[in-house]
Amino acid sequence: MPIERLSRGFKDISLSFEVNPINNDLITVRNDIAIARAVRNLVLTTPGERLFNPNLGSGVSELLFDNVDEMSASAIHDEIEETLIKYEPRIKLTKVKVEPAYDDNEFNVTIFYDIIGIDALPQQLNFALQSTR
């Protein structure tokens, strides 16, 4: 008997809060774009920032004020990995790569993951983490 695969669609509200001129609803983003935004937002959210879910988020922002080196990159890597495994059930995390960029005083993050429930290619999300003053 063949295994039946559950196919799902994912939808979130666009953070631009623009209105669709045809139906006056907020514009939505779907599937891979919605999940990529959710993954990035989870990494950048500080615990306590969400009122009704105070544990949601990662401690990455606190680690950005440490020295830009391999030890800090390793701590950021572990924090991102733990956060995504705990709070994002729509993905299967494949790999997290955090590289210090010494000249720019930042960390370059690449997250590799597969989306669970839809037929999509393996995903890759890139962004830079900098401390804000």
Backbone as ProteinMPNN parsed JSONL, in Angstrom:
{"seq_chain_A": "MPIERLSRGFKDISLSFEVNPINNDLITVRNDIAIARAVRNLVLTTPGERLFNPNLGSGVSELLFDNVDEMSASAIHDEIEETLIKYEPRIKLTKVKVEPAYDDNEFNVTIFYDIIGIDALPQQLNFALQSTR", "coords_chain_A": {"N_chain_A": [[0.827, -1.167, 0.0], [0.694, 2.185, -0.96], [2.267, 5.028, 0.542], [0.432, 7.708, 1.713], [0.767, 11.093, 1.163], [0.45, 13.96, 3.085], [-0.695, 16.957, 1.938], [-0.278, 20.342, 2.393], [-1.071, 23.811, 2.675], [0.508, 26.891, 3.492], [-0.025, 30.011, 5.05], [0.494, 33.427, 5.716], [0.09, 36.736, 7.092], [1.176, 39.553, 5.264], [3.929, 41.54, 6.231], [3.979, 44.141, 5.417], [1.483, 45.169, 5.594], [-0.209, 45.977, 3.565], [-3.166, 46.639, 1.62], [-5.314, 44.605, -0.282], [-6.536, 45.736, -3.307], [-8.817, 44.727, -4.541], [-10.428, 43.083, -2.832], [-10.213, 44.303, -0.369], [-8.887, 43.066, 1.746], [-6.093, 42.199, 3.883], [-2.915, 41.76, 2.342], [-1.543, 38.579, 1.676], [1.142, 36.23, 2.26], [2.456, 33.219, 0.95], [3.184, 29.723, 1.563], [6.476, 28.827, 0.928], [7.605, 31.413, 1.182], [6.188, 32.494, 3.335], [6.978, 30.755, 5.39], [9.76, 31.169, 5.413], [9.856, 33.837, 6.289], [8.747, 33.481, 8.829], [10.677, 31.866, 10.061], [12.924, 33.571, 10.095], [11.859, 35.645, 11.688], [11.493, 34.27, 14.102], [14.143, 33.802, 14.879], [15.015, 36.412, 15.302], [13.355, 37.357, 17.3], [13.102, 38.252, 20.664], [12.99, 36.453, 23.738], [10.122, 37.041, 25.735], [9.21, 39.168, 24.344], [6.832, 38.717, 22.992], [3.642, 39.078, 24.113], [1.604, 37.174, 24.935], [2.914, 34.816, 24.724], [5.462, 34.385, 26.275], [7.828, 32.863, 26.267], [8.579, 32.393, 23.687], [10.948, 32.716, 21.097], [14.454, 33.608, 20.575], [17.711, 33.733, 22.114], [19.522, 35.13, 20.614], [19.938, 37.869, 20.076], [21.102, 38.857, 22.398], [23.557, 37.588, 22.326], [24.876, 38.877, 20.319], [26.349, 40.988, 21.216], [28.686, 40.035, 22.152], [32.165, 39.255, 21.489], [33.124, 39.177, 18.032], [33.723, 36.204, 16.972], [34.782, 32.747, 16.614], [33.79, 31.272, 18.791], [31.566, 32.747, 19.681], [30.066, 32.552, 17.355], [29.518, 29.828, 17.378], [27.906, 29.647, 19.671], [25.712, 31.2, 18.843], [24.881, 29.641, 16.693], [24.006, 27.298, 18.056], [21.884, 28.371, 19.548], [20.099, 29.259, 17.558], [19.52, 26.824, 16.293], [18.284, 25.335, 18.416], [16.041, 26.967, 18.912], [14.589, 26.916, 16.463], [14.019, 24.182, 16.182], [12.399, 23.817, 18.387], [10.248, 25.692, 18.11], [9.28, 25.856, 15.444], [7.379, 23.896, 13.806], [6.796, 23.366, 11.156], [8.98, 22.942, 9.596], [11.818, 20.898, 8.703], [14.791, 20.954, 10.029], [17.863, 21.157, 8.424], [20.541, 22.111, 8.326], [22.526, 24.55, 10.017], [24.418, 27.354, 9.476], [26.805, 29.497, 10.73], [28.813, 32.173, 10.286], [31.491, 34.196, 11.284], [31.92, 37.587, 10.351], [34.508, 39.381, 10.371], [35.482, 41.926, 9.553], [33.165, 43.404, 9.078], [31.904, 43.333, 11.473], [29.844, 41.467, 12.127], [27.644, 38.593, 11.908], [27.256, 36.124, 9.499], [24.522, 34.309, 8.566], [23.276, 31.212, 7.523], [20.575, 29.211, 6.886], [19.486, 25.999, 6.382], [16.769, 24.076, 5.325], [13.952, 21.795, 5.116], [10.609, 21.95, 3.98], [7.841, 20.741, 5.663], [5.115, 18.864, 4.585], [4.438, 20.054, 2.153], [5.147, 19.885, -1.355], [8.13, 20.933, -2.003], [11.254, 22.315, -2.972], [14.436, 21.824, -1.264], [15.081, 24.366, 1.122], [16.809, 27.502, 1.555], [17.94, 30.018, 3.654], [19.32, 33.167, 3.977], [20.915, 35.605, 5.974], [22.214, 38.515, 7.696], [23.518, 39.059, 10.937], [23.705, 41.691, 13.127], [24.9, 43.646, 15.848], [22.869, 46.032, 17.483], [23.012, 49.417, 18.362]], "CA_chain_A": [[0.0, 0.0, 0.0], [1.541, 3.377, -1.013], [2.13, 5.996, 1.627], [-0.254, 8.916, 1.283], [1.43, 12.271, 1.701], [-0.441, 15.053, 3.415], [-0.289, 18.201, 1.296], [-0.865, 21.475, 3.085], [-0.623, 25.131, 2.274], [0.766, 27.76, 4.628], [-0.331, 31.382, 4.684], [0.665, 34.43, 6.763], [-0.165, 38.12, 6.686], [2.372, 40.285, 4.866], [4.311, 42.535, 7.23], [3.806, 45.489, 4.88], [0.108, 45.53, 5.922], [-0.886, 46.577, 2.417], [-4.515, 46.131, 1.413], [-5.637, 44.168, -1.625], [-7.542, 46.686, -3.796], [-10.018, 44.063, -5.035], [-11.311, 42.61, -1.758], [-9.923, 45.091, 0.836], [-8.239, 42.253, 2.775], [-4.642, 42.333, 3.919], [-2.192, 40.889, 1.417], [-0.938, 37.439, 2.359], [2.251, 35.522, 1.622], [2.133, 31.795, 1.019], [4.108, 28.59, 1.548], [7.902, 28.98, 1.241], [7.885, 32.785, 1.62], [5.619, 32.623, 4.675], [7.811, 30.012, 6.335], [11.053, 31.861, 5.509], [9.665, 35.002, 7.162], [8.525, 33.0, 10.189], [11.967, 31.393, 10.569], [13.737, 34.767, 10.377], [11.26, 36.333, 12.829], [11.782, 33.499, 15.317], [15.542, 34.036, 15.254], [15.192, 37.801, 15.729], [12.468, 37.669, 18.42], [13.682, 38.049, 21.987], [12.006, 35.924, 24.689], [9.458, 38.091, 26.495], [8.732, 40.183, 23.419], [5.444, 38.395, 22.66], [2.932, 39.166, 25.386], [0.879, 35.98, 25.343], [3.809, 33.674, 24.613], [6.714, 35.017, 26.686], [8.996, 32.014, 26.061], [8.863, 32.314, 22.254], [12.068, 33.518, 20.612], [15.808, 33.105, 20.804], [18.616, 34.639, 22.807], [20.556, 35.547, 19.666], [20.223, 39.305, 20.175], [22.017, 39.053, 23.519], [24.869, 37.064, 21.96], [25.503, 39.734, 19.31], [27.218, 41.962, 21.857], [29.952, 39.379, 22.448], [33.163, 39.438, 20.434], [32.879, 38.463, 16.781], [34.72, 35.14, 16.866], [34.228, 31.415, 16.388], [33.033, 30.832, 19.971], [30.262, 33.414, 19.621], [29.358, 31.957, 16.217], [29.043, 28.524, 17.83], [26.792, 29.883, 20.599], [24.59, 31.656, 18.021], [24.454, 28.446, 15.962], [23.24, 26.439, 18.969], [20.647, 29.068, 19.917], [19.216, 29.221, 16.384], [19.099, 25.432, 16.119], [17.331, 24.988, 19.476], [14.81, 27.746, 18.736], [13.825, 26.439, 15.309], [13.513, 22.836, 16.47], [11.364, 23.922, 19.416], [9.103, 26.549, 17.805], [8.817, 25.86, 14.054], [7.1, 22.504, 13.434], [6.551, 23.226, 9.715], [10.231, 22.675, 8.885], [12.793, 19.914, 9.183], [16.065, 21.666, 9.955], [18.927, 20.35, 7.86], [21.849, 22.617, 8.715], [22.647, 25.966, 10.335], [25.808, 27.776, 9.318], [27.031, 30.849, 11.231], [30.21, 32.544, 10.028], [31.794, 35.569, 11.689], [32.497, 38.513, 9.367], [35.28, 40.217, 11.275], [35.595, 43.298, 9.058], [31.865, 44.071, 9.145], [31.417, 43.173, 12.841], [28.552, 40.806, 12.04], [27.647, 37.154, 11.66], [26.466, 35.72, 8.339], [23.77, 33.112, 8.927], [22.591, 30.472, 6.467], [19.762, 28.149, 7.458], [19.008, 25.046, 5.384], [15.658, 23.319, 5.873], [12.92, 21.261, 4.228], [9.26, 22.265, 4.437], [7.055, 19.536, 5.89], [3.721, 18.912, 4.194], [4.236, 20.508, 0.777], [6.22, 19.499, -2.266], [8.986, 22.089, -2.272], [12.683, 22.022, -2.964], [15.089, 22.241, -0.015], [15.125, 25.819, 1.249], [17.998, 28.124, 2.128], [17.664, 31.381, 4.077], [20.555, 33.877, 4.311], [20.799, 36.962, 6.505], [23.321, 38.933, 8.546], [23.156, 39.484, 12.286], [24.563, 42.749, 13.648], [24.431, 44.235, 17.102], [22.354, 47.396, 17.333], [23.467, 50.251, 19.489]], "C_chain_A": [[0.885, 1.25, 0.0], [1.249, 4.318, 0.154], [1.478, 7.252, 1.063], [0.395, 10.118, 1.951], [0.412, 13.383, 1.914], [0.095, 16.328, 2.782], [-1.028, 19.352, 1.946], [-0.35, 22.759, 2.466], [-0.462, 25.99, 3.514], [0.576, 29.199, 4.183], [-0.159, 32.275, 5.904], [0.321, 35.797, 6.206], [1.162, 38.771, 6.333], [2.666, 41.365, 5.897], [4.219, 43.966, 6.714], [2.427, 46.048, 5.212], [-0.582, 46.297, 4.795], [-2.23, 45.885, 2.223], [-4.688, 45.753, -0.053], [-6.747, 45.072, -2.165], [-8.843, 46.026, -4.256], [-10.963, 43.685, -3.9], [-11.099, 43.321, -0.421], [-9.425, 44.255, 2.014], [-6.754, 42.56, 2.783], [-4.011, 41.346, 2.954], [-1.52, 39.778, 2.222], [0.26, 36.924, 1.563], [2.018, 34.042, 1.878], [3.378, 30.909, 1.016], [5.54, 28.958, 1.879], [8.25, 30.382, 1.713], [7.365, 32.997, 3.041], [6.496, 31.927, 5.711], [9.172, 30.67, 6.499], [10.941, 33.082, 6.416], [9.467, 34.58, 8.61], [9.833, 32.535, 10.829], [12.835, 32.582, 10.96], [13.181, 35.506, 11.597], [11.505, 35.594, 14.14], [13.198, 33.755, 15.812], [15.713, 35.433, 15.841], [14.3, 38.208, 16.899], [13.161, 37.325, 19.73], [12.63, 37.448, 22.915], [11.449, 37.047, 25.566], [8.868, 39.176, 25.613], [7.274, 39.957, 23.021], [4.654, 38.265, 23.958], [2.287, 37.865, 25.83], [1.681, 34.699, 25.164], [5.209, 34.143, 24.993], [7.967, 34.166, 26.479], [9.426, 31.94, 24.606], [10.018, 33.228, 21.886], [13.394, 32.872, 20.917], [16.64, 34.164, 21.521], [19.73, 35.15, 21.919], [20.925, 37.017, 19.841], [21.176, 39.61, 21.328], [23.432, 38.611, 23.168], [25.591, 37.962, 20.959], [26.43, 40.779, 19.912], [28.517, 41.336, 22.356], [30.939, 39.68, 21.316], [32.77, 38.647, 19.191], [34.002, 37.454, 16.617], [34.005, 33.804, 16.698], [33.402, 30.918, 17.58], [31.643, 31.463, 19.997], [29.428, 32.847, 18.484], [28.783, 30.601, 16.605], [27.85, 28.67, 18.779], [25.544, 30.334, 19.842], [24.011, 30.477, 17.243], [23.554, 27.574, 16.84], [21.897, 27.061, 19.334], [19.633, 29.041, 18.778], [18.656, 27.815, 16.204], [18.042, 25.036, 17.151], [15.997, 25.699, 19.279], [13.965, 27.196, 17.6], [13.262, 25.038, 15.53], [12.334, 22.92, 17.442], [10.096, 24.628, 18.918], [8.616, 26.532, 16.356], [8.586, 24.433, 13.571], [6.894, 22.301, 11.934], [7.812, 22.919, 8.924], [10.981, 21.517, 9.519], [14.15, 20.564, 8.956], [17.153, 20.725, 9.464], [20.295, 20.792, 8.378], [21.732, 24.1, 9.039], [24.126, 26.312, 10.243], [25.927, 29.231, 9.764], [28.512, 31.15, 11.07], [30.451, 33.977, 10.487], [32.397, 36.358, 10.525], [33.218, 39.581, 10.181], [35.318, 41.672, 10.832], [34.3, 44.08, 9.192], [31.236, 44.004, 10.532], [30.005, 42.58, 12.862], [28.746, 39.308, 11.86], [26.756, 36.876, 10.459], [25.845, 34.363, 8.64], [23.139, 32.521, 7.681], [21.877, 29.3, 7.123], [19.228, 27.295, 6.32], [17.902, 24.215, 6.019], [14.758, 22.798, 4.762], [11.575, 21.621, 4.828], [8.468, 20.965, 4.52], [5.631, 19.769, 5.404], [3.443, 19.456, 2.807], [5.405, 20.023, -0.07], [7.002, 20.744, -2.649], [10.428, 21.624, -2.236], [13.264, 22.373, -1.601], [15.307, 23.756, -0.015], [16.422, 26.276, 1.894], [17.66, 29.575, 2.432], [18.967, 32.01, 4.541], [20.213, 35.244, 4.908], [21.995, 37.231, 7.401], [22.781, 39.376, 9.887], [24.176, 40.506, 12.76], [24.01, 43.225, 14.972], [23.946, 45.654, 16.822], [22.752, 48.191, 18.556], [22.371, 51.148, 19.956]], "O_chain_A": [[1.748, 1.379, 0.869], [0.132, 4.381, 0.669], [1.925, 7.792, 0.051], [0.551, 10.147, 3.172], [-0.382, 13.698, 1.028], [1.223, 16.733, 3.063], [-2.255, 19.341, 2.041], [0.692, 22.773, 1.81], [-1.209, 25.837, 4.48], [0.966, 29.571, 3.075], [-0.608, 31.933, 6.998], [0.269, 35.988, 4.991], [2.161, 38.565, 7.022], [1.75, 42.03, 6.381], [4.364, 44.91, 7.491], [2.212, 47.257, 5.126], [-1.429, 47.155, 5.042], [-2.42, 44.728, 2.598], [-4.266, 46.483, -0.95], [-7.804, 45.169, -1.542], [-9.869, 46.699, -4.352], [-12.165, 43.935, -3.987], [-11.747, 42.97, 0.565], [-9.528, 44.688, 3.161], [-6.215, 43.109, 1.821], [-4.509, 40.235, 2.769], [-0.995, 40.014, 3.31], [0.372, 37.152, 0.358], [1.449, 33.66, 2.901], [4.45, 31.288, 0.543], [5.813, 29.367, 3.008], [9.118, 30.532, 2.573], [8.043, 33.618, 3.86], [6.724, 32.466, 6.794], [9.694, 30.727, 7.612], [11.833, 33.336, 7.225], [9.96, 35.243, 9.522], [10.067, 32.785, 12.011], [13.419, 32.594, 12.043], [13.95, 35.946, 12.451], [11.702, 36.225, 15.179], [13.428, 33.906, 17.012], [16.482, 35.614, 16.785], [14.469, 39.3, 17.441], [13.732, 36.245, 19.882], [11.479, 37.886, 22.89], [12.192, 37.888, 26.071], [8.104, 40.015, 26.089], [6.557, 40.918, 22.741], [4.973, 37.427, 24.802], [2.412, 37.487, 26.995], [1.173, 33.609, 25.429], [6.064, 34.287, 24.118], [9.074, 34.703, 26.512], [10.526, 31.472, 24.313], [10.065, 34.382, 22.313], [13.467, 31.76, 21.439], [16.297, 35.346, 21.521], [20.777, 35.564, 22.416], [22.101, 37.372, 19.763], [21.978, 40.538, 21.231], [24.402, 39.191, 23.655], [26.799, 37.821, 20.769], [27.217, 41.394, 19.192], [29.359, 42.031, 22.924], [30.575, 40.29, 20.31], [32.161, 37.581, 19.287], [35.099, 37.798, 16.179], [32.776, 33.745, 16.648], [32.413, 30.211, 17.388], [30.657, 30.79, 20.3], [28.217, 32.677, 18.626], [27.671, 30.263, 16.198], [26.893, 27.901, 18.695], [24.438, 29.9, 20.161], [22.792, 30.331, 17.147], [22.473, 27.164, 16.418], [20.889, 26.361, 19.421], [18.443, 28.824, 19.008], [17.457, 27.641, 15.989], [17.014, 24.462, 16.792], [14.939, 25.096, 19.459], [12.755, 27.028, 17.752], [12.144, 24.746, 15.106], [11.374, 22.16, 17.316], [8.989, 24.215, 19.261], [7.597, 27.159, 16.069], [9.484, 23.821, 12.993], [6.824, 21.158, 11.483], [7.743, 22.664, 7.722], [10.808, 21.2, 10.696], [14.599, 20.704, 7.818], [17.346, 19.639, 10.01], [21.104, 19.971, 8.811], [20.946, 24.821, 8.424], [24.973, 25.656, 10.849], [25.231, 30.1, 9.24], [29.361, 30.47, 11.645], [29.697, 34.879, 10.12], [33.268, 35.864, 9.809], [32.613, 40.558, 10.621], [35.197, 42.568, 11.668], [34.329, 45.293, 9.398], [30.156, 44.554, 10.75], [29.101, 43.103, 13.513], [29.864, 38.825, 11.682], [25.619, 37.346, 10.409], [26.547, 33.394, 8.93], [22.54, 33.236, 6.878], [22.491, 28.498, 7.827], [18.591, 27.806, 5.399], [18.068, 23.704, 7.126], [14.79, 23.281, 3.63], [11.412, 21.601, 6.048], [8.429, 20.187, 3.567], [5.006, 20.764, 5.771], [2.319, 19.337, 2.32], [6.503, 19.785, 0.433], [6.584, 21.512, -3.515], [10.771, 20.659, -1.552], [12.656, 23.138, -0.853], [15.673, 24.342, -1.034], [17.047, 25.551, 2.668], [17.151, 30.287, 1.567], [19.651, 31.455, 5.401], [19.334, 35.948, 4.411], [22.7, 36.31, 7.815], [21.718, 39.992, 9.969], [25.374, 40.225, 12.792], [22.799, 43.211, 15.194], [24.538, 46.38, 16.024], [22.813, 47.657, 19.664], [22.564, 51.921, 20.893]]}, "name": "protein", "num_of_chains": 1, "seq": "MPIERLSRGFKDISLSFEVNPINNDLITVRNDIAIARAVRNLVLTTPGERLFNPNLGSGVSELLFDNVDEMSASAIHDEIEETLIKYEPRIKLTKVKVEPAYDDNEFNVTIFYDIIGIDALPQQLNFALQSTR"}
